[in-house]
């Protein structure tokens, strides 16, 4: 093989690798976005639990004071 052929082959290999990496990183990005949405939902559930716990403590106190 000549130097030009080797260079062309190496360049083609690098370009193929870059295409595969783009697909892989797009997949990773989709999974991260999906995970972020799940964390938002979990965060909202935790805030709901905070309200429930505080309400469970404060409501009986307010009732006993009145």
PQR file with spaces between the fields and no chain letter, atoms N, CA, C, O and H, PARSE charges and radii, in Angstrom:
ATOM       1  N    UNK     1       0.839   -1.186    0.000 -0.4000 1.5000
ATOM       2  CA   UNK     1       0.000    0.000    0.000 -0.0000 2.0000
ATOM       3  C    UNK     1       0.881    1.244    0.000  0.5500 1.7000
ATOM       4  O    UNK     1       1.939    1.294    0.626 -0.5500 1.4000
ATOM       5  N    UNK     2       0.406    2.221   -0.713 -0.4000 1.5000
ATOM       6  CA   UNK     2       1.135    3.487   -0.740 -0.0000 2.0000
ATOM       7  C    UNK     2       0.743    4.326    0.477  0.5500 1.7000
ATOM       8  O    UNK     2      -0.217    4.020    1.184 -0.5500 1.4000
ATOM       9  H    UNK     2      -0.454    2.181   -1.221  0.4000 1.0000
ATOM      10  N    UNK     3       1.498    5.368    0.693 -0.4000 1.5000
ATOM      11  CA   UNK     3       1.224    6.256    1.824 -0.0000 2.0000
ATOM      12  C    UNK     3      -0.154    6.900    1.687  0.5500 1.7000
ATOM      13  O    UNK     3      -0.861    7.061    2.682 -0.5500 1.4000
ATOM      14  H    UNK     3       2.278    5.616    0.118  0.4000 1.0000
ATOM      15  N    UNK     4      -0.542    7.268    0.470 -0.4000 1.5000
ATOM      16  CA   UNK     4      -1.864    7.871    0.245 -0.0000 2.0000
ATOM      17  C    UNK     4      -2.980    6.892    0.581  0.5500 1.7000
ATOM      18  O    UNK     4      -3.987    7.271    1.180 -0.5500 1.4000
ATOM      19  H    UNK     4       0.032    7.138   -0.338  0.4000 1.0000
ATOM      20  N    UNK     5      -2.802    5.645    0.197 -0.4000 1.5000
ATOM      21  CA   UNK     5      -3.818    4.628    0.479 -0.0000 2.0000
ATOM      22  C    UNK     5      -3.944    4.384    1.986  0.5500 1.7000
ATOM      23  O    UNK     5      -5.048    4.255    2.516 -0.5500 1.4000
ATOM      24  H    UNK     5      -1.984    5.337   -0.289  0.4000 1.0000
ATOM      25  N    UNK     6      -2.807    4.324    2.656 -0.4000 1.5000
ATOM      26  CA   UNK     6      -2.834    4.138    4.111 -0.0000 2.0000
ATOM      27  C    UNK     6      -3.509    5.319    4.799  0.5500 1.7000
ATOM      28  O    UNK     6      -4.295    5.146    5.731 -0.5500 1.4000
ATOM      29  H    UNK     6      -1.911    4.429    2.226  0.4000 1.0000
ATOM      30  N    UNK     7      -3.193    6.511    4.330 -0.4000 1.5000
ATOM      31  CA   UNK     7      -3.799    7.710    4.905 -0.0000 2.0000
ATOM      32  C    UNK     7      -5.306    7.711    4.677  0.5500 1.7000
ATOM      33  O    UNK     7      -6.070    8.020    5.591 -0.5500 1.4000
ATOM      34  H    UNK     7      -2.555    6.652    3.573  0.4000 1.0000
ATOM      35  N    UNK     8      -5.739    7.369    3.461 -0.4000 1.5000
ATOM      36  CA   UNK     8      -7.169    7.328    3.144 -0.0000 2.0000
ATOM      37  C    UNK     8      -7.878    6.274    3.989  0.5500 1.7000
ATOM      38  O    UNK     8      -8.993    6.497    4.461 -0.5500 1.4000
ATOM      39  H    UNK     8      -5.118    7.118    2.718  0.4000 1.0000
ATOM      40  N    UNK     9      -7.231    5.127    4.176 -0.4000 1.5000
ATOM      41  CA   UNK     9      -7.824    4.057    4.988 -0.0000 2.0000
ATOM      42  C    UNK     9      -7.939    4.498    6.451  0.5500 1.7000
ATOM      43  O    UNK     9      -8.961    4.266    7.096 -0.5500 1.4000
ATOM      44  H    UNK     9      -6.325    4.945    3.792  0.4000 1.0000
ATOM      45  N    UNK    10      -6.892    5.131    6.964 -0.4000 1.5000
ATOM      46  CA   UNK    10      -6.918    5.608    8.347 -0.0000 2.0000
ATOM      47  C    UNK    10      -7.991    6.676    8.534  0.5500 1.7000
ATOM      48  O    UNK    10      -8.710    6.670    9.533 -0.5500 1.4000
ATOM      49  H    UNK    10      -6.061    5.320    6.440  0.4000 1.0000
ATOM      50  N    UNK    11      -8.099    7.589    7.575 -0.4000 1.5000
ATOM      51  CA   UNK    11      -9.111    8.637    7.643 -0.0000 2.0000
ATOM      52  C    UNK    11     -10.517    8.046    7.608  0.5500 1.7000
ATOM      53  O    UNK    11     -11.396    8.490    8.347 -0.5500 1.4000
ATOM      54  H    UNK    11      -7.514    7.593    6.763  0.4000 1.0000
ATOM      55  N    UNK    12     -10.732    7.053    6.759 -0.4000 1.5000
ATOM      56  CA   UNK    12     -12.045    6.403    6.686 -0.0000 2.0000
ATOM      57  C    UNK    12     -12.371    5.713    8.003  0.5500 1.7000
ATOM      58  O    UNK    12     -13.514    5.736    8.462 -0.5500 1.4000
ATOM      59  H    UNK    12     -10.018    6.692    6.158  0.4000 1.0000
ATOM      60  N    UNK    13     -11.359    5.100    8.604 -0.4000 1.5000
ATOM      61  CA   UNK    13     -11.569    4.424    9.884 -0.0000 2.0000
ATOM      62  C    UNK    13     -11.920    5.433   10.983  0.5500 1.7000
ATOM      63  O    UNK    13     -12.812    5.188   11.795 -0.5500 1.4000
ATOM      64  H    UNK    13     -10.432    5.081    8.231  0.4000 1.0000
ATOM      65  N    UNK    14     -11.219    6.554   11.001 -0.4000 1.5000
ATOM      66  CA   UNK    14     -11.509    7.596   11.989 -0.0000 2.0000
ATOM      67  C    UNK    14     -12.903    8.166   11.790  0.5500 1.7000
ATOM      68  O    UNK    14     -13.622    8.391   12.763 -0.5500 1.4000
ATOM      69  H    UNK    14     -10.494    6.752   10.341  0.4000 1.0000
ATOM      70  N    UNK    15     -13.291    8.401   10.551 -0.4000 1.5000
ATOM      71  CA   UNK    15     -14.630    8.939   10.272 -0.0000 2.0000
ATOM      72  C    UNK    15     -15.716    7.960   10.696  0.5500 1.7000
ATOM      73  O    UNK    15     -16.744    8.367   11.238 -0.5500 1.4000
ATOM      74  H    UNK    15     -12.706    8.218    9.760  0.4000 1.0000
ATOM      75  N    UNK    16     -15.490    6.665   10.450 -0.4000 1.5000
ATOM      76  CA   UNK    16     -16.459    5.651   10.881 -0.0000 2.0000
ATOM      77  C    UNK    16     -16.567    5.642   12.407  0.5500 1.7000
ATOM      78  O    UNK    16     -17.661    5.539   12.963 -0.5500 1.4000
ATOM      79  H    UNK    16     -14.654    6.335   10.010  0.4000 1.0000
ATOM      80  N    UNK    17     -15.421    5.751   13.069 -0.4000 1.5000
ATOM      81  CA   UNK    17     -15.410    5.786   14.536 -0.0000 2.0000
ATOM      82  C    UNK    17     -16.177    7.011   15.047  0.5500 1.7000
ATOM      83  O    UNK    17     -16.938    6.907   16.010 -0.5500 1.4000
ATOM      84  H    UNK    17     -14.533    5.835   12.617  0.4000 1.0000
ATOM      85  N    UNK    18     -15.983    8.148   14.418 -0.4000 1.5000
ATOM      86  CA   UNK    18     -16.686    9.358   14.835 -0.0000 2.0000
ATOM      87  C    UNK    18     -18.194    9.212   14.645  0.5500 1.7000
ATOM      88  O    UNK    18     -18.964    9.674   15.486 -0.5500 1.4000
ATOM      89  H    UNK    18     -15.365    8.232   13.636  0.4000 1.0000
ATOM      90  N    UNK    19     -18.628    8.577   13.554 -0.4000 1.5000
ATOM      91  CA   UNK    19     -20.069    8.364   13.349 -0.0000 2.0000
ATOM      92  C    UNK    19     -20.644    7.474   14.444  0.5500 1.7000
ATOM      93  O    UNK    19     -21.733    7.733   14.957 -0.5500 1.4000
ATOM      94  H    UNK    19     -18.002    8.202   12.870  0.4000 1.0000
ATOM      95  N    UNK    20     -19.906    6.422   14.799 -0.4000 1.5000
ATOM      96  CA   UNK    20     -20.368    5.527   15.860 -0.0000 2.0000
ATOM      97  C    UNK    20     -20.435    6.268   17.201  0.5500 1.7000
ATOM      98  O    UNK    20     -21.360    6.058   17.986 -0.5500 1.4000
ATOM      99  H    UNK    20     -19.022    6.211   14.382  0.4000 1.0000
ATOM     100  N    UNK    21     -19.464    7.123   17.452 -0.4000 1.5000
ATOM     101  CA   UNK    21     -19.455    7.881   18.705 -0.0000 2.0000
ATOM     102  C    UNK    21     -20.634    8.845   18.774  0.5500 1.7000
ATOM     103  O    UNK    21     -21.218    9.032   19.842 -0.5500 1.4000
ATOM     104  H    UNK    21     -18.713    7.294   16.814  0.4000 1.0000
ATOM     105  N    UNK    22     -20.982    9.450   17.663 -0.4000 1.5000
ATOM     106  CA   UNK    22     -22.129   10.364   17.652 -0.0000 2.0000
ATOM     107  C    UNK    22     -23.392    9.613   18.036  0.5500 1.7000
ATOM     108  O    UNK    22     -24.188   10.101   18.839 -0.5500 1.4000
ATOM     109  H    UNK    22     -20.507    9.298   16.796  0.4000 1.0000
ATOM     110  N    UNK    23     -23.580    8.434   17.471 -0.4000 1.5000
ATOM     111  CA   UNK    23     -24.764    7.628   17.792 -0.0000 2.0000
ATOM     112  C    UNK    23     -24.738    7.236   19.262  0.5500 1.7000
ATOM     113  O    UNK    23     -25.763    7.299   19.941 -0.5500 1.4000
ATOM     114  H    UNK    23     -22.934    8.037   16.819  0.4000 1.0000
ATOM     115  N    UNK    24     -23.575    6.832   19.755 -0.4000 1.5000
ATOM     116  CA   UNK    24     -23.450    6.409   21.149 -0.0000 2.0000
ATOM     117  C    UNK    24     -23.746    7.573   22.095  0.5500 1.7000
ATOM     118  O    UNK    24     -24.471    7.405   23.076 -0.5500 1.4000
ATOM     119  H    UNK    24     -22.742    6.781   19.204  0.4000 1.0000
ATOM     120  N    UNK    25     -23.195    8.738   21.807 -0.4000 1.5000
ATOM     121  CA   UNK    25     -23.415    9.895   22.684 -0.0000 2.0000
ATOM     122  C    UNK    25     -24.859   10.382   22.627  0.5500 1.7000
ATOM     123  O    UNK    25     -25.377   10.879   23.627 -0.5500 1.4000
ATOM     124  H    UNK    25     -22.606    8.873   21.010  0.4000 1.0000
ATOM     125  N    UNK    26     -25.517   10.250   21.480 -0.4000 1.5000
ATOM     126  CA   UNK    26     -26.937   10.606   21.404 -0.0000 2.0000
ATOM     127  C    UNK    26     -27.754    9.670   22.290  0.5500 1.7000
ATOM     128  O    UNK    26     -28.692   10.099   22.961 -0.5500 1.4000
ATOM     129  H    UNK    26     -25.096    9.847   20.668  0.4000 1.0000
ATOM     130  N    UNK    27     -27.392    8.398   22.285 -0.4000 1.5000
ATOM     131  CA   UNK    27     -28.090    7.430   23.140 -0.0000 2.0000
ATOM     132  C    UNK    27     -27.863    7.755   24.617  0.5500 1.7000
ATOM     133  O    UNK    27     -28.798    7.697   25.415 -0.5500 1.4000
ATOM     134  H    UNK    27     -26.630    8.049   21.740  0.4000 1.0000
ATOM     135  N    UNK    28     -26.643    8.091   24.976 -0.4000 1.5000
ATOM     136  CA   UNK    28     -26.340    8.447   26.361 -0.0000 2.0000
ATOM     137  C    UNK    28     -27.126    9.692   26.763  0.5500 1.7000
ATOM     138  O    UNK    28     -27.669    9.762   27.865 -0.5500 1.4000
ATOM     139  H    UNK    28     -25.884    8.138   24.328  0.4000 1.0000
ATOM     140  N    UNK    29     -27.182   10.673   25.862 -0.4000 1.5000
ATOM     141  CA   UNK    29     -27.907   11.912   26.157 -0.0000 2.0000
ATOM     142  C    UNK    29     -29.395   11.636   26.383  0.5500 1.7000
ATOM     143  O    UNK    29     -30.002   12.207   27.289 -0.5500 1.4000
ATOM     144  H    UNK    29     -26.741   10.616   24.967  0.4000 1.0000
ATOM     145  N    UNK    30     -29.984   10.761   25.561 -0.4000 1.5000
ATOM     146  CA   UNK    30     -31.404   10.404   25.751 -0.0000 2.0000
ATOM     147  C    UNK    30     -31.620    9.745   27.100  0.5500 1.7000
ATOM     148  O    UNK    30     -32.590   10.047   27.795 -0.5500 1.4000
ATOM     149  H    UNK    30     -29.491   10.297   24.825  0.4000 1.0000
ATOM     150  N    UNK    31     -30.717    8.843   27.476 -0.4000 1.5000
ATOM     151  CA   UNK    31     -30.858    8.169   28.764 -0.0000 2.0000
ATOM     152  C    UNK    31     -30.697    9.135   29.920  0.5500 1.7000
ATOM     153  O    UNK    31     -31.410    9.021   30.917 -0.5500 1.4000
ATOM     154  H    UNK    31     -29.929    8.598   26.912  0.4000 1.0000
ATOM     155  N    UNK    32     -29.783   10.079   29.815 -0.4000 1.5000
ATOM     156  CA   UNK    32     -29.620   11.079   30.871 -0.0000 2.0000
ATOM     157  C    UNK    32     -30.862   11.958   30.991  0.5500 1.7000
ATOM     158  O    UNK    32     -31.292   12.280   32.098 -0.5500 1.4000
ATOM     159  H    UNK    32     -29.203   10.172   29.005  0.4000 1.0000
ATOM     160  N    UNK    33     -31.439   12.345   29.856 -0.4000 1.5000
ATOM     161  CA   UNK    33     -32.657   13.153   29.887 -0.0000 2.0000
ATOM     162  C    UNK    33     -33.797   12.382   30.537  0.5500 1.7000
ATOM     163  O    UNK    33     -34.572   12.939   31.314 -0.5500 1.4000
ATOM     164  H    UNK    33     -31.090   12.083   28.956  0.4000 1.0000
ATOM     165  N    UNK    34     -33.893   11.101   30.214 -0.4000 1.5000
ATOM     166  CA   UNK    34     -34.934   10.263   30.812 -0.0000 2.0000
ATOM     167  C    UNK    34     -34.732   10.152   32.316  0.5500 1.7000
ATOM     168  O    UNK    34     -35.695   10.217   33.080 -0.5500 1.4000
ATOM     169  H    UNK    34     -33.264   10.648   29.582  0.4000 1.0000
ATOM     170  N    UNK    35     -33.495    9.986   32.742 -0.4000 1.5000
ATOM     171  CA   UNK    35     -33.197    9.899   34.169 -0.0000 2.0000
ATOM     172  C    UNK    35     -33.490   11.206   34.883  0.5500 1.7000
ATOM     173  O    UNK    35     -33.943   11.201   36.028 -0.5500 1.4000
ATOM     174  H    UNK    35     -32.712    9.933   32.122  0.4000 1.0000
ATOM     175  N    UNK    36     -33.234   12.326   34.217 -0.4000 1.5000
ATOM     176  CA   UNK    36     -33.511   13.633   34.823 -0.0000 2.0000
ATOM     177  C    UNK    36     -35.004   13.794   35.071  0.5500 1.7000
ATOM     178  O    UNK    36     -35.414   14.333   36.099 -0.5500 1.4000
ATOM     179  H    UNK    36     -32.866   12.330   33.288  0.4000 1.0000
ATOM     180  N    UNK    37     -35.816   13.326   34.126 -0.4000 1.5000
ATOM     181  CA   UNK    37     -37.266   13.415   34.295 -0.0000 2.0000
ATOM     182  C    UNK    37     -37.715   12.568   35.486  0.5500 1.7000
ATOM     183  O    UNK    37     -38.610   12.968   36.231 -0.5500 1.4000
ATOM     184  H    UNK    37     -35.482   12.888   33.291  0.4000 1.0000
ATOM     185  N    UNK    38     -37.100   11.409   35.664 -0.4000 1.5000
ATOM     186  CA   UNK    38     -37.450   10.559   36.808 -0.0000 2.0000
ATOM     187  C    UNK    38     -37.061   11.228   38.119  0.5500 1.7000
ATOM     188  O    UNK    38     -37.795   11.136   39.104 -0.5500 1.4000
ATOM     189  H    UNK    38     -36.373   11.085   35.059  0.4000 1.0000
ATOM     190  N    UNK    39     -35.912   11.903   38.140 -0.4000 1.5000
ATOM     191  CA   UNK    39     -35.487   12.587   39.355 -0.0000 2.0000
ATOM     192  C    UNK    39     -36.414   13.741   39.695  0.5500 1.7000
ATOM     193  O    UNK    39     -36.657   14.007   40.872 -0.5500 1.4000
ATOM     194  H    UNK    39     -35.316   11.978   37.341  0.4000 1.0000
ATOM     195  N    UNK    40     -36.939   14.432   38.689 -0.4000 1.5000
ATOM     196  CA   UNK    40     -37.888   15.520   38.948 -0.0000 2.0000
ATOM     197  C    UNK    40     -39.131   14.945   39.624  0.5500 1.7000
ATOM     198  O    UNK    40     -39.645   15.515   40.586 -0.5500 1.4000
ATOM     199  H    UNK    40     -36.742   14.215   37.733  0.4000 1.0000
ATOM     200  N    UNK    41     -39.600   13.823   39.116 -0.4000 1.5000
ATOM     201  CA   UNK    41     -40.781   13.192   39.712 -0.0000 2.0000
ATOM     202  C    UNK    41     -40.498   12.754   41.154  0.5500 1.7000
ATOM     203  O    UNK    41     -41.330   12.958   42.038 -0.5500 1.4000
ATOM     204  H    UNK    41     -39.182   13.361   38.334  0.4000 1.0000
ATOM     205  N    UNK    42     -39.340   12.162   41.389 -0.4000 1.5000
ATOM     206  CA   UNK    42     -38.985   11.751   42.753 -0.0000 2.0000
ATOM     207  C    UNK    42     -38.868   12.955   43.676  0.5500 1.7000
ATOM     208  O    UNK    42     -39.277   12.898   44.836 -0.5500 1.4000
ATOM     209  H    UNK    42     -38.663   11.997   40.671  0.4000 1.0000
ATOM     210  N    UNK    43     -38.312   14.035   43.163 -0.4000 1.5000
ATOM     211  CA   UNK    43     -38.192   15.255   43.958 -0.0000 2.0000
ATOM     212  C    UNK    43     -39.573   15.765   44.370  0.5500 1.7000
ATOM     213  O    UNK    43     -39.765   16.188   45.510 -0.5500 1.4000
ATOM     214  H    UNK    43     -37.979   14.081   42.221  0.4000 1.0000
ATOM     215  N    UNK    44     -40.519   15.726   43.459 -0.4000 1.5000
ATOM     216  CA   UNK    44     -41.880   16.172   43.763 -0.0000 2.0000
ATOM     217  C    UNK    44     -42.522   15.262   44.814  0.5500 1.7000
ATOM     218  O    UNK    44     -43.247   15.736   45.689 -0.5500 1.4000
ATOM     219  H    UNK    44     -40.363   15.383   42.532  0.4000 1.0000
ATOM     220  N    UNK    45     -42.258   13.973   44.726 -0.4000 1.5000
ATOM     221  CA   UNK    45     -42.800   13.051   45.718 -0.0000 2.0000
ATOM     222  C    UNK    45     -42.208   13.330   47.101  0.5500 1.7000
ATOM     223  O    UNK    45     -42.917   13.258   48.105 -0.5500 1.4000
ATOM     224  H    UNK    45     -41.670   13.588   44.016  0.4000 1.0000
ATOM     225  N    UNK    46     -40.935   13.642   47.154 -0.4000 1.5000
ATOM     226  CA   UNK    46     -40.296   13.958   48.436 -0.0000 2.0000
ATOM     227  C    UNK    46     -40.892   15.224   49.031  0.5500 1.7000
ATOM     228  O    UNK    46     -41.149   15.278   50.234 -0.5500 1.4000
ATOM     229  H    UNK    46     -40.359   13.700   46.338  0.4000 1.0000
ATOM     230  N    UNK    47     -41.118   16.254   48.196 -0.4000 1.5000
ATOM     231  CA   UNK    47     -41.755   17.477   48.696 -0.0000 2.0000
ATOM     232  C    UNK    47     -43.145   17.171   49.242  0.5500 1.7000
ATOM     233  O    UNK    47     -43.555   17.747   50.250 -0.5500 1.4000
ATOM     234  H    UNK    47     -40.909   16.209   47.219  0.4000 1.0000
ATOM     235  N    UNK    48     -43.869   16.276   48.588 -0.4000 1.5000
ATOM     236  CA   UNK    48     -45.180   15.873   49.088 -0.0000 2.0000
ATOM     237  C    UNK    48     -45.074   15.191   50.444  0.5500 1.7000
ATOM     238  O    UNK    48     -45.915   15.406   51.316 -0.5500 1.4000
ATOM     239  H    UNK    48     -43.536   15.809   47.769  0.4000 1.0000
ATOM     240  N    UNK    49     -44.052   14.378   50.624 -0.4000 1.5000
ATOM     241  CA   UNK    49     -43.845   13.729   51.922 -0.0000 2.0000
ATOM     242  C    UNK    49     -43.509   14.751   53.003  0.5500 1.7000
ATOM     243  O    UNK    49     -43.968   14.633   54.139 -0.5500 1.4000
ATOM     244  H    UNK    49     -43.368   14.203   49.916  0.4000 1.0000
ATOM     245  N    UNK    50     -42.705   15.757   52.646 -0.4000 1.5000
ATOM     246  CA   UNK    50     -42.415   16.830   53.612 -0.0000 2.0000
ATOM     247  C    UNK    50     -43.713   17.482   54.090  0.5500 1.7000
ATOM     248  O    UNK    50     -43.913   17.691   55.286 -0.5500 1.4000
ATOM     249  H    UNK    50     -42.333   15.852   51.723  0.4000 1.0000
ATOM     250  N    UNK    51     -44.585   17.795   53.141 -0.4000 1.5000
ATOM     251  CA   UNK    51     -45.854   18.434   53.487 -0.0000 2.0000
ATOM     252  C    UNK    51     -46.692   17.509   54.374  0.5500 1.7000
ATOM     253  O    UNK    51     -47.312   17.962   55.336 -0.5500 1.4000
ATOM     254  H    UNK    51     -44.422   17.625   52.169  0.4000 1.0000
ATOM     255  N    UNK    52     -46.710   16.243   54.055 -0.4000 1.5000
ATOM     256  CA   UNK    52     -47.486   15.279   54.839 -0.0000 2.0000
ATOM     257  C    UNK    52     -46.952   15.174   56.272  0.5500 1.7000
ATOM     258  O    UNK    52     -47.723   15.175   57.231 -0.5500 1.4000
ATOM     259  H    UNK    52     -46.207   15.874   53.273  0.4000 1.0000
ATOM     260  N    UNK    53     -45.637   15.085   56.404 -0.4000 1.5000
ATOM     261  CA   UNK    53     -45.039   14.968   57.734 -0.0000 2.0000
ATOM     262  C    UNK    53     -45.286   16.237   58.545  0.5500 1.7000
ATOM     263  O    UNK    53     -45.697   16.167   59.703 -0.5500 1.4000
ATOM     264  H    UNK    53     -45.010   15.084   55.625  0.4000 1.0000
ATOM     265  N    UNK    54     -45.038   17.390   57.939 -0.4000 1.5000
ATOM     266  CA   UNK    54     -45.284   18.642   58.658 -0.0000 2.0000
ATOM     267  C    UNK    54     -46.756   18.798   59.019  0.5500 1.7000
ATOM     268  O    UNK    54     -47.089   19.240   60.119 -0.5500 1.4000
ATOM     269  H    UNK    54     -44.704   17.447   56.998  0.4000 1.0000
ATOM     270  N    UNK    55     -47.620   18.439   58.105 -0.4000 1.5000
ATOM     271  CA   UNK    55     -49.054   18.518   58.382 -0.0000 2.0000
ATOM     272  C    UNK    55     -49.457   17.588   59.505  0.5500 1.7000
ATOM     273  O    UNK    55     -50.293   17.943   60.336 -0.5500 1.4000
ATOM     274  H    UNK    55     -47.350   18.080   57.212  0.4000 1.0000
ATOM     275  N    UNK    56     -48.870   16.398   59.541 -0.4000 1.5000
ATOM     276  CA   UNK    56     -49.186   15.428   60.594 -0.0000 2.0000
ATOM     277  C    UNK    56     -48.765   15.926   61.967  0.5500 1.7000
ATOM     278  O    UNK    56     -49.363   15.553   62.976 -0.5500 1.4000
ATOM     279  H    UNK    56     -48.191   16.110   58.866  0.4000 1.0000
ATOM     280  N    UNK    57     -47.748   16.758   62.008 -0.4000 1.5000
ATOM     281  CA   UNK    57     -47.275   17.298   63.280 -0.0000 2.0000
ATOM     282  C    UNK    57     -48.022   18.573   63.634  0.5500 1.7000
ATOM     283  O    UNK    57     -48.453   18.747   64.774 -0.5500 1.4000
ATOM     284  H    UNK    57     -47.262   17.061   61.188  0.4000 1.0000
ATOM     285  N    UNK    58     -48.177   19.456   62.671 -0.4000 1.5000
ATOM     286  CA   UNK    58     -48.747   20.782   62.955 -0.0000 2.0000
ATOM     287  C    UNK    58     -50.262   20.774   63.174  0.5500 1.7000
ATOM     288  O    UNK    58     -50.763   21.503   64.030 -0.5500 1.4000
ATOM     289  H    UNK    58     -47.828   19.315   61.745  0.4000 1.0000
ATOM     290  N    UNK    59     -50.987   19.970   62.421 -0.4000 1.5000
ATOM     291  CA   UNK    59     -52.457   19.954   62.550 -0.0000 2.0000
ATOM     292  C    UNK    59     -52.888   19.545   63.947  0.5500 1.7000
ATOM     293  O    UNK    59     -53.726   20.234   64.528 -0.5500 1.4000
ATOM     294  H    UNK    59     -50.580   19.377   61.726  0.4000 1.0000
ATOM     295  N    UNK    60     -52.367   18.463   64.526 -0.4000 1.5000
ATOM     296  CA   UNK    60     -52.769   18.130   65.912 -0.0000 2.0000
ATOM     297  C    UNK    60     -52.377   19.212   66.925  0.5500 1.7000
ATOM     298  O    UNK    60     -53.103   19.459   67.888 -0.5500 1.4000
ATOM     299  H    UNK    60     -51.686   17.903   64.053  0.4000 1.0000
ATOM     300  N    UNK    61     -51.224   19.855   66.699 -0.4000 1.5000
ATOM     301  CA   UNK    61     -50.829   20.944   67.608 -0.0000 2.0000
ATOM     302  C    UNK    61     -51.821   22.114   67.523  0.5500 1.7000
ATOM     303  O    UNK    61     -52.228   22.668   68.544 -0.5500 1.4000
ATOM     304  H    UNK    61     -50.634   19.654   65.916  0.4000 1.0000
ATOM     305  N    UNK    62     -52.195   22.473   66.318 -0.4000 1.5000
ATOM     306  CA   UNK    62     -53.137   23.581   66.144 -0.0000 2.0000
ATOM     307  C    UNK    62     -54.515   23.226   66.681  0.5500 1.7000
ATOM     308  O    UNK    62     -55.205   24.086   67.227 -0.5500 1.4000
ATOM     309  H    UNK    62     -51.864   22.023   65.488  0.4000 1.0000
ATOM     310  N    UNK    63     -54.921   21.974   66.534 -0.4000 1.5000
ATOM     311  CA   UNK    63     -56.222   21.546   67.048 -0.0000 2.0000
ATOM     312  C    UNK    63     -56.207   21.583   68.575  0.5500 1.7000
ATOM     313  O    UNK    63     -57.178   22.026   69.188 -0.5500 1.4000
ATOM     314  H    UNK    63     -54.360   21.276   66.091  0.4000 1.0000
ATOM     315  N    UNK    64     -55.139   21.132   69.185 -0.4000 1.5000
ATOM     316  CA   UNK    64     -55.081   21.107   70.658 -0.0000 2.0000
ATOM     317  C    UNK    64     -54.976   22.519   71.239  0.5500 1.7000
ATOM     318  O    UNK    64     -55.358   22.730   72.390 -0.5500 1.4000
ATOM     319  H    UNK    64     -54.351   20.772   68.687  0.4000 1.0000
ATOM     320  N    UNK    65     -54.481   23.469   70.490 -0.4000 1.5000
ATOM     321  CA   UNK    65     -54.378   24.849   70.982 -0.0000 2.0000
ATOM     322  C    UNK    65     -55.717   25.571   70.898  0.5500 1.7000
ATOM     323  O    UNK    65     -55.975   26.491   71.674 -0.5500 1.4000
ATOM     324  H    UNK    65     -54.170   23.297   69.555  0.4000 1.0000
ATOM     325  N    UNK    66     -56.551   25.169   69.982 -0.4000 1.5000
ATOM     326  CA   UNK    66     -57.808   25.866   69.752 -0.0000 2.0000
ATOM     327  C    UNK    66     -58.871   25.421   70.655  0.5500 1.7000
ATOM     328  O    UNK    66     -59.994   25.920   70.580 -0.5500 1.4000
ATOM     329  H    UNK    66     -56.342   24.421   69.352  0.4000 1.0000
